[in-house]
Amino acid sequence: MIISPYEVIKSLQATLQMMLGKQKPEAAFDISENGLWQVIFVSWFISGVVSIIPIQAIGWNFFPLFLATALVSLLLYVVLVYYFLLRINKANLYLTFMIPYLWLSTMQMIFFATITLISTATGVSAFSIFSIPALIWVLYWLIRIARQQLDVSRFVAFGFLASKFLIETILGVTAGMSFSLG
């Protein structure tokens, strides 16, 4: 599995095109096992890059634990979604759902990192208000992609979103507690 910076930028552009309604997910991404591993790696890498700003306040000794926790939570989520789809007889739609979903999650991290950087660099915390429309737009698309690709209810689509947040929160809090106690 090799992914070039050009392919990452191309996939992020495709994600933005999809969010603007100009491209279908199936045409935008490499819907294969290789495409899944690529987006997992890119999502994890960008998560690490984006975390540099808050890590400076916490301390660099937490960074390796954060990277490990981020990878474990991402892989756990990917596996649990597969088994959930297997359970509801939609496992054949796994890649067509998971790959665009993870690219959308990655785009969300980039949006918030950009807003945070602008706010920090300018010293104008009012730029943080832009995170609200960005959050609504990304949440809309995360739910929409689940409904569109899997043909599930809004409740189930929201469940995918909530479960990802829950997994990240539980593992993050556990890692944070073990770090502060250790």
C-alpha positions as CSV (number, residue, x, y, z in Angstrom):
1,M,0.0,0.0,0.0
2,I,1.6,3.2,-1.2
3,I,-0.2,6.5,-1.3
4,S,1.5,9.6,-2.7
5,P,0.8,13.1,-1.6
6,Y,-0.8,13.7,-5.0
7,E,-3.3,10.9,-4.4
8,V,-4.1,12.3,-0.9
9,I,-4.8,15.8,-2.4
10,K,-6.8,14.2,-5.2
11,S,-8.9,12.3,-2.7
12,L,-9.4,15.3,-0.5
13,Q,-10.5,17.3,-3.6
14,A,-12.9,14.4,-4.5
15,T,-14.3,14.6,-0.9
16,L,-14.9,18.3,-1.3
17,Q,-16.5,17.7,-4.7
18,M,-18.7,15.0,-3.2
19,M,-19.7,17.4,-0.4
20,L,-20.6,20.0,-3.0
21,G,-22.8,17.5,-4.7
22,K,-20.7,17.4,-7.9
23,Q,-19.4,13.8,-7.6
24,K,-20.8,10.5,-6.5
25,P,-18.8,8.6,-3.8
26,E,-18.3,5.5,-6.1
27,A,-16.6,7.7,-8.8
28,A,-14.6,9.8,-6.3
29,F,-12.6,7.1,-4.5
30,D,-10.7,3.9,-4.8
31,I,-13.4,1.5,-3.6
32,S,-11.1,-1.4,-2.8
33,E,-9.3,-3.0,0.2
34,N,-6.2,-1.0,-0.9
35,G,-8.4,2.2,-0.9
36,L,-9.6,1.4,2.6
37,W,-6.0,1.0,4.0
38,Q,-5.0,4.2,2.3
39,V,-7.7,6.2,3.9
40,I,-7.0,4.6,7.3
41,F,-3.4,5.6,7.0
42,V,-4.2,9.1,5.8
43,S,-6.8,9.6,8.5
44,W,-4.4,8.5,11.2
45,F,-1.5,10.6,9.8
46,I,-3.7,13.7,9.6
47,S,-5.0,13.1,13.1
48,G,-1.4,13.1,14.3
49,V,-0.6,16.3,12.4
50,V,-3.7,18.0,13.6
51,S,-3.1,17.1,17.2
52,I,0.3,18.9,17.3
53,I,-1.3,22.2,18.4
54,P,-3.1,20.7,21.5
55,I,-0.2,18.4,22.3
56,Q,2.0,21.4,22.8
57,A,-0.2,22.4,25.8
58,I,-0.4,18.9,27.2
59,G,3.2,17.9,26.7
60,W,5.1,15.9,24.0
61,N,5.4,12.8,26.2
62,F,1.7,12.2,25.5
63,F,2.1,12.3,21.7
64,P,3.1,8.6,21.2
65,L,0.2,7.5,23.4
66,F,-2.1,9.7,21.5
67,L,-0.9,8.2,18.1
68,A,-1.4,4.7,19.4
69,T,-4.8,5.5,20.8
70,A,-5.9,7.2,17.6
71,L,-4.8,4.2,15.5
72,V,-6.5,1.7,17.8
73,S,-9.8,3.7,17.9
74,L,-9.8,4.0,14.1
75,L,-9.2,0.3,13.6
76,L,-11.7,-0.7,16.2
77,Y,-14.3,1.5,14.6
78,V,-13.6,0.1,11.1
79,V,-13.9,-3.5,12.4
80,L,-17.0,-2.9,14.5
81,V,-18.8,-1.3,11.5
82,Y,-17.9,-4.3,9.4
83,Y,-19.4,-6.7,11.9
84,F,-22.5,-4.5,12.3
85,L,-23.0,-4.5,8.6
86,L,-22.4,-8.2,8.5
87,R,-25.1,-8.6,11.2
88,I,-27.7,-6.5,9.2
89,N,-26.8,-8.3,5.9
90,K,-25.1,-5.3,4.3
91,A,-21.5,-6.3,4.5
92,N,-21.3,-6.2,0.7
93,L,-21.7,-2.4,1.0
94,Y,-18.9,-2.0,3.5
95,L,-16.2,-0.5,1.3
96,T,-18.7,1.8,-0.6
97,F,-19.7,3.2,2.8
98,M,-16.5,3.1,4.9
99,I,-14.1,4.7,2.4
100,P,-16.1,7.9,1.7
101,Y,-17.1,8.0,5.4
102,L,-13.4,8.0,6.5
103,W,-12.5,10.6,3.9
104,L,-15.3,12.8,5.2
105,S,-14.0,12.3,8.8
106,T,-10.5,13.3,7.5
107,M,-11.9,16.4,5.9
108,Q,-13.6,17.3,9.1
109,M,-10.2,17.2,10.9
110,I,-8.7,19.4,8.2
111,F,-11.6,21.9,8.5
112,F,-11.2,22.2,12.2
113,A,-7.4,22.4,12.1
114,T,-7.6,25.2,9.6
115,I,-10.1,27.1,11.7
116,T,-8.0,26.6,14.8
117,L,-4.8,27.7,13.0
118,I,-6.4,30.8,11.7
119,S,-7.8,31.6,15.1
120,T,-4.5,31.0,16.8
121,A,-2.3,32.8,14.2
122,T,-4.5,35.9,14.1
123,G,-5.3,36.0,17.8
124,V,-8.9,36.5,16.9
125,S,-10.9,33.8,18.6
126,A,-14.0,34.9,16.8
127,F,-12.8,32.8,13.8
128,S,-13.9,29.8,15.9
129,I,-17.5,30.7,15.0
130,F,-16.8,29.3,11.6
131,S,-16.5,25.8,13.1
132,I,-20.2,25.7,13.7
133,P,-21.3,25.8,10.0
134,A,-18.3,23.5,9.2
135,L,-19.5,21.0,11.8
136,I,-23.1,21.1,10.6
137,W,-22.0,20.6,7.0
138,V,-19.7,17.7,7.8
139,L,-22.2,16.0,10.1
140,Y,-24.9,16.4,7.4
141,W,-22.6,14.6,5.0
142,L,-21.5,11.9,7.4
143,I,-25.2,11.0,8.0
144,R,-26.1,11.4,4.4
145,I,-23.3,9.1,3.2
146,A,-24.5,6.4,5.6
147,R,-28.1,6.8,4.4
148,Q,-27.1,6.9,0.7
149,Q,-24.6,4.1,0.6
150,L,-26.3,1.7,3.1
151,D,-30.0,2.6,2.7
152,V,-30.5,2.9,6.5
153,S,-32.6,5.1,8.7
154,R,-31.4,8.4,10.0
155,F,-31.3,6.8,13.5
156,V,-28.8,4.1,12.2
157,A,-26.9,6.7,10.3
158,F,-26.6,8.8,13.4
159,G,-25.5,5.7,15.3
160,F,-22.5,5.3,13.1
161,L,-21.5,8.9,13.9
162,A,-22.2,8.5,17.6
163,S,-20.3,5.2,17.9
164,K,-17.2,6.7,16.3
165,F,-17.3,9.5,18.8
166,L,-18.0,7.1,21.7
167,I,-15.0,4.9,20.7
168,E,-12.7,7.8,20.4
169,T,-13.9,9.3,23.7
170,I,-13.6,6.1,25.7
171,L,-10.2,5.3,24.4
172,G,-9.0,8.9,24.7
173,V,-10.2,9.3,28.2
174,T,-8.7,5.9,29.2
175,A,-5.3,6.9,27.6
176,G,-5.4,10.3,29.3
177,M,-6.2,8.7,32.7
178,S,-3.4,6.2,32.3
179,F,-1.0,8.9,31.2
180,S,-1.8,11.2,34.2
181,L,-1.6,8.3,36.7
182,G,1.6,6.9,35.2
